[in-house]
Amino acid sequence: MKSFRLENSPITYFVDDTANGEWAVFVHAAFVSHEMFETQFSCFSGKYNLLAVDILGHGDSVHAQKGDGVDKTAEWINMIFEKHGISAAHFVGVSLGSVFIQDFANKYGDKVLSLACFGGYDINNFDFEKQKANSKAQAAMAIKAMISVKWFAKSNKKISAYTPQAQEKFYNMNVKFRKKSFSYLAKLKNLVNKYAPAKRQYPLLVGCGEHDIPAEIEIVNEWSARENCDKVILSGAGHCANMDNPSGFNACLETFWTKTKKA
């Protein structure tokens, strides 16, 4: 994939436009980078045009200016669309990435062909009470990161991936995360419960791995029931399901995207 710097922003993004067809956008989880989707890029190259973004503070998107925050992610992606003449795309987000693709859909719904959210939650119907326990665990992990990124990464890989291979890959990306990048994530709260739930004008797929935490599986089940949308609990996978079971993940996306074309 070719790398680009987006003008007037801190964002580095990656493009494979060799296909004569639809676009697919991939947005990664926290503490890693677009590299978590390497197996997806290999699978879909030539079938779909591909766009991957390094979230602010992650990967190569580290040259922030005063006032930059992750709450601008949707606007930056839209700027990329305008630069490359992308009228609409399928969106795939894992964990934190699912937050940003939902925010994009809230603001630019006419540019969304479909939305696939894995290991995430509905940002337009966020239950703060259900997230209290998880928030405490995240705070404890953040303290570890402030002391030692390596210590943090060793613990985080066990939460974020299930298979030894995926855990090792996650760790190798996580150790590159900079402590100061935590400050950019503070503006995530600006994206939650800002839009009233409404009927979506595009297909939605929600999912997670069967070995994700019980609270996430509950969120996915409730979300799919509430919206009557597609759902998958991927076997042999944890939180970052695309890394644990790439073949199963890719097959789910292919089936979902094919179905949206027929709809």
Backbone torsions as a table, in degrees:
resi	resn	phi	psi	omega
1	MET	NA	143.8	177.9
2	LYS	-83.7	139.0	178.2
3	SER	-98.0	146.3	-179.9
4	PHE	-138.1	150.6	167.5
5	ARG	-103.6	128.8	178.5
6	LEU	-79.9	123.9	-177.9
7	GLU	-59.3	145.0	177.1
8	ASN	58.2	36.1	178.4
9	SER	-158.0	167.8	175.5
10	PRO	-92.0	8.0	-167.0
11	ILE	-89.0	131.2	167.4
12	THR	-106.5	136.0	-179.4
13	TYR	-139.2	169.3	-169.4
14	PHE	-134.5	135.5	-172.9
15	VAL	-131.3	136.6	167.1
16	ASP	-126.7	103.0	-175.9
17	ASP	-111.4	36.3	-176.1
18	THR	-84.5	-9.4	-178.7
19	ALA	-90.0	150.7	175.4
20	ASN	-101.3	71.4	-175.4
21	GLY	-170.9	-152.0	-174.8
22	GLU	-74.4	162.6	177.9
23	TRP	-99.0	149.0	172.1
24	ALA	-130.9	130.7	-177.8
25	VAL	-109.7	132.1	-179.2
26	PHE	-118.0	128.1	179.1
27	VAL	-125.6	125.7	-167.3
28	HIS	-83.6	174.3	178.2
29	ALA	-79.2	170.8	177.9
30	ALA	-67.3	147.1	171.0
31	PHE	76.8	0.9	178.4
32	VAL	-122.0	-140.3	-178.8
33	SER	-158.0	-175.5	178.5
34	HIS	-59.8	-18.3	-177.8
35	GLU	-63.6	-16.5	178.8
36	MET	-65.7	-15.2	-178.3
37	PHE	-101.9	18.0	-176.0
38	GLU	-54.7	-41.7	-178.5
39	THR	-70.4	-29.2	175.8
40	GLN	-71.2	-39.4	178.6
41	PHE	-62.0	-42.8	179.3
42	SER	-62.9	-38.7	-176.8
43	CYS	-70.8	-42.1	-169.9
44	PHE	-101.0	-4.1	177.2
45	SER	-61.6	132.2	-178.3
46	GLY	89.6	-21.3	176.7
47	LYS	-95.3	-38.3	179.0
48	TYR	-133.6	150.0	166.9
49	ASN	-74.2	137.3	-171.2
50	LEU	-117.5	139.2	174.6
51	LEU	-133.4	127.9	175.9
52	ALA	-128.9	141.1	-176.3
53	VAL	-119.9	135.7	167.4
54	ASP	-86.3	118.4	179.7
55	ILE	-60.8	149.2	177.1
56	LEU	-49.7	129.5	179.9
57	GLY	88.0	0.4	-177.8
58	HIS	-125.1	153.3	176.6
59	GLY	54.4	-125.3	-179.2
60	ASP	-96.2	4.1	-179.7
61	SER	-94.3	68.5	-172.3
62	VAL	-121.8	1.9	-176.4
63	HIS	-98.6	69.0	-175.6
64	ALA	-79.5	151.2	173.3
65	GLN	-108.4	165.9	179.1
66	LYS	-57.0	131.0	179.6
67	GLY	95.0	-12.5	178.2
68	ASP	-71.2	139.9	176.7
69	GLY	-154.9	164.6	-177.0
70	VAL	-67.2	-15.9	178.3
71	ASP	-69.5	-6.1	176.2
72	LYS	-95.2	2.8	-173.8
73	THR	-56.7	-45.5	-178.9
74	ALA	-60.6	-42.0	179.4
75	GLU	-64.1	-39.1	178.6
76	TRP	-66.5	-41.3	177.6
77	ILE	-62.9	-39.9	178.2
78	ASN	-63.9	-35.8	175.9
79	MET	-63.4	-37.9	176.6
80	ILE	-63.9	-43.6	177.2
81	PHE	-55.8	-46.6	-177.8
82	GLU	-66.0	-38.6	-179.7
83	LYS	-64.7	-38.4	-174.9
84	HIS	-102.2	5.8	177.8
85	GLY	67.0	35.8	179.3
86	ILE	-89.9	117.2	-177.3
87	SER	-85.6	-31.8	-179.4
88	ALA	-165.5	161.3	-176.7
89	ALA	-157.5	159.7	165.3
90	HIS	-79.1	141.7	-179.4
91	PHE	-119.0	135.3	177.4
92	VAL	-127.0	124.2	177.6
93	GLY	-131.9	136.7	177.1
94	VAL	-113.6	127.9	178.6
95	SER	55.8	-118.2	179.6
96	LEU	-56.1	-35.1	179.3
97	GLY	-58.9	-30.2	179.7
98	SER	-69.1	-27.3	176.4
99	VAL	-65.1	-46.0	-175.7
100	PHE	-70.4	-35.5	179.5
101	ILE	-72.3	-31.1	174.6
102	GLN	-67.7	-39.7	178.1
103	ASP	-63.8	-39.6	175.7
104	PHE	-60.3	-44.1	-179.1
105	ALA	-64.9	-35.2	176.3
106	ASN	-61.6	-37.5	-173.0
107	LYS	-95.5	-28.5	-175.5
108	TYR	-135.6	52.4	-174.3
109	GLY	-58.3	-29.0	-179.4
110	ASP	-72.6	-7.8	179.3
111	LYS	-104.3	11.3	-177.7
112	VAL	-109.7	118.2	174.8
113	LEU	-81.4	-37.9	176.6
114	SER	-164.3	162.6	-178.7
115	LEU	-130.4	126.6	177.1
116	ALA	-123.0	112.3	-175.8
117	CYS	-113.5	119.6	179.9
118	PHE	-118.1	133.3	177.3
119	GLY	65.7	27.1	-177.2
120	GLY	-121.3	-158.0	179.7
121	TYR	-150.7	163.5	-179.2
122	ASP	-77.6	110.6	-176.0
123	ILE	-73.4	-13.2	177.5
124	ASN	-94.0	-1.2	-179.8
125	ASN	-146.2	54.1	-172.8
126	PHE	-86.3	127.3	-179.5
127	ASP	-100.4	102.6	-176.9
128	PHE	-64.7	-31.6	179.9
129	GLU	-63.1	-42.2	-179.0
130	LYS	-67.8	-23.3	-175.4
131	GLN	-92.7	-2.1	-175.6
132	LYS	-58.7	-49.2	-178.4
133	ALA	-62.5	-42.9	179.8
134	ASN	-65.8	-35.9	179.7
135	SER	-64.6	-37.7	177.5
136	LYS	-64.5	-41.3	178.8
137	ALA	-64.7	-39.4	179.2
138	GLN	-66.1	-36.9	178.5
139	ALA	-64.5	-40.5	178.0
140	ALA	-63.9	-38.8	178.3
141	MET	-66.7	-37.8	-179.9
142	ALA	-63.6	-36.6	177.4
143	ILE	-62.9	-42.0	176.8
144	LYS	-58.9	-42.4	-178.0
145	ALA	-64.3	-36.9	179.9
146	MET	-67.0	-29.1	179.1
147	ILE	-81.6	-47.8	-178.0
148	SER	-157.6	121.3	178.6
149	VAL	-64.5	-36.6	179.0
150	LYS	-64.5	-41.5	177.9
151	TRP	-62.7	-45.6	177.5
152	PHE	-59.1	-46.7	-176.5
153	ALA	-64.7	-36.2	178.8
154	LYS	-63.6	-39.2	177.6
155	SER	-76.1	-39.8	-174.3
156	ASN	-67.3	-33.3	-178.4
157	LYS	-64.2	-30.1	-179.1
158	LYS	-75.1	-27.3	177.2
159	ILE	-81.4	-35.7	-169.6
160	SER	-89.3	-22.7	-178.6
161	ALA	-139.0	158.0	-175.9
162	TYR	-106.5	-45.2	-176.8
163	THR	-81.7	150.4	178.7
164	PRO	-57.3	-38.5	-178.9
165	GLN	-65.0	-44.4	179.9
166	ALA	-68.5	-37.3	178.4
167	GLN	-61.9	-42.7	-179.4
168	GLU	-65.6	-41.9	178.9
169	LYS	-65.3	-41.4	178.3
170	PHE	-62.5	-44.7	179.5
171	TYR	-58.5	-44.6	-177.4
172	ASN	-64.2	-27.8	173.7
173	MET	-82.1	-40.9	-175.4
174	ASN	-63.1	-36.1	-177.1
175	VAL	-67.1	-14.1	177.7
176	LYS	-86.4	-7.8	-178.4
177	PHE	-69.3	134.7	-178.0
178	ARG	-91.2	138.0	-178.6
179	LYS	-56.1	-40.4	-176.3
180	LYS	-66.0	-16.4	-179.3
181	SER	-70.7	-16.6	175.9
182	PHE	-57.7	-33.5	-176.6
183	SER	-63.5	-30.2	-179.8
184	TYR	-68.9	-27.6	-176.5
185	LEU	-75.5	-11.9	-177.7
186	ALA	-60.3	-27.2	-176.9
187	LYS	-84.4	6.7	175.8
188	LEU	-58.8	-34.6	-177.5
189	LYS	-60.6	-21.4	179.8
190	ASN	-70.9	-10.6	-176.3
191	LEU	-102.0	-7.9	-171.3
192	VAL	-98.5	132.1	178.2
193	ASN	54.8	34.4	178.0
194	LYS	-93.3	-19.2	179.5
195	TYR	-122.4	138.0	177.4
196	ALA	-70.0	140.8	176.7
197	PRO	-56.7	135.9	-178.9
198	ALA	-144.0	160.8	178.6
199	LYS	-63.8	127.9	-178.0
200	ARG	-78.3	145.2	179.4
201	GLN	-99.9	17.5	-178.3
202	TYR	-147.5	156.0	178.4
203	PRO	-69.2	146.0	-179.5
204	LEU	-125.0	133.9	172.0
205	LEU	-121.7	128.8	175.6
206	VAL	-121.7	148.4	-178.4
207	GLY	-169.8	176.7	174.9
208	CYS	-166.6	177.2	177.1
209	GLY	-86.0	153.2	-179.5
210	GLU	-64.9	-19.4	-179.6
211	HIS	-102.1	11.8	172.9
212	ASP	-68.0	170.4	-179.4
213	ILE	-65.0	149.7	-178.3
214	PRO	-55.2	-36.0	-179.1
215	ALA	-62.0	-37.7	-180.0
216	GLU	-69.3	-41.1	178.1
217	ILE	-62.5	-39.1	176.7
218	GLU	-63.3	-43.0	178.9
219	ILE	-60.2	-45.0	-178.7
220	VAL	-63.9	-43.7	180.0
221	ASN	-63.2	-44.1	-179.5
222	GLU	-68.2	-39.8	-179.2
223	TRP	-63.2	-46.5	-178.6
224	SER	-66.3	-37.0	178.9
225	ALA	-67.7	-40.3	-178.2
226	ARG	-65.7	-38.7	-176.1
227	GLU	-101.6	-2.7	-179.1
228	ASN	51.9	48.4	-177.1
229	CYS	-112.1	176.4	177.3
230	ASP	-67.4	147.4	-179.3
231	LYS	-143.7	145.2	173.0
232	VAL	-142.4	132.2	169.1
233	ILE	-108.1	105.5	-168.1
234	LEU	-81.8	127.0	-179.3
235	SER	-68.7	150.4	176.4
236	GLY	65.7	20.8	-174.9
237	ALA	-133.8	154.2	174.4
238	GLY	-108.4	-138.6	-173.3
239	HIS	-65.5	-50.3	177.2
240	CYS	-89.5	76.7	-171.1
241	ALA	-61.1	-31.4	-178.0
242	ASN	-66.9	-25.3	178.9
243	MET	-86.9	-36.2	-178.0
244	ASP	-73.7	-42.2	-177.5
245	ASN	-134.3	71.6	-175.2
246	PRO	-62.3	-38.0	-178.6
247	SER	-66.7	-42.2	177.8
248	GLY	-66.5	-40.2	178.7
249	PHE	-62.7	-47.5	-179.2
250	ASN	-62.5	-39.8	179.3
251	ALA	-64.0	-39.4	177.8
252	CYS	-61.3	-45.3	179.8
253	LEU	-63.7	-44.6	-178.8
254	GLU	-60.5	-44.1	178.7
255	THR	-63.6	-44.7	-179.1
256	PHE	-63.7	-47.0	-178.8
257	TRP	-66.4	-38.8	178.2
258	THR	-62.9	-40.3	179.6
259	LYS	-65.4	-36.4	-179.3
260	THR	-67.1	-30.2	179.0
261	LYS	-68.8	-32.1	-178.1
262	LYS	-83.4	-18.0	-176.7
263	ALA	-66.9	NA	NA
